[in-house]
C-alpha cells in the first residue's frame, strides 16, 4: 500500500469532486480522523487527504485492486497495533 499509486475521487473543502492519482507515503490519525499523506500527480505536489472525503474506493493503478477507504483505516490500525 505505501509507495503504491491509487486513483481516487476526492471531495475538496469547496465541495468539488476531482479525479486524482496519488502515491501513498503515510497514513496518520488526528483525533480519530484518518489522513493519507501522498504525492498528488494532478497537483504535482505532496498533499494530505482526509479519508472521509474520498468518494468510493481507492483503485490501485497497477493491479486494479479496489480498497474501501474505511477498510483501509481498519487494516492500518491492525497493522499498527499488531
N, C-alpha and C positions, 0 to 999 in steps of 0.2 A: 504494500500500500504506500508506504513512504517512498518517495522517489518515482512513483508511477504517475502517469498523466490520465486525467479523467475529464470527460465532457460533463458540464453541469448547466442547468438553467438557474440563474441566481436572481432573486428579487432584491434590488438595491434599496437603499434608505429612502429613495424617492418613490418607490413602488413600481419601478420599471424592471421588466424581465430582460436579462441579457444571457445569451449563449456564450459560454466560456470554456476554454480548455485550461485546466490548472494542473500543475505538477506539485503534489503534496510534499511539504517539507516537515510539517509537525502538526500535531493536534493538541490543543490545550483547553483548559476549563477556567472560567472566571464565574464565580457564584452560580455554579451548576449549568452554565451556558457553555456549550462546546463551540470551539473556533478551529477552523482549519487555516494554518499558515501555508501559503502556496505561492508559486510563481504563476502569475496570470498571463497566459500567452496573448490574450486580447489587449491588455494594457501594457504588456512587456515590462512588468514590474512585480516585485513581491507584494502580496496583498494578504489580508486577513478576512476570512469569510465566516459569518455566523452560520452554523449548521442549520438552524431553524429557518433560514432564508433560502435554502436550497430547495428548489421545486422539483419533485420527482426524485429519481435515482441518480447516483453518480454512475457514469458509464466509462469503464476502462477503455481508452482509445486504442490499445494494442490487442486486447483479448475480447472486448465486447461484454465482459462481465459487468453486471449491474449490482450496485450496492445501495441499499436503503440507507439514507444518511442517519437515521435513528439507530439502525443496527450497527453502523459504524461506531457510534458512541459506545454501545454496549461492548463491542469487540475490543475497543481501546481500553475501556475500564477493566475488562477481564485481563487483558494483556498487562496493564499497568499494575494491577493488584496481584496477579498470578505469578 
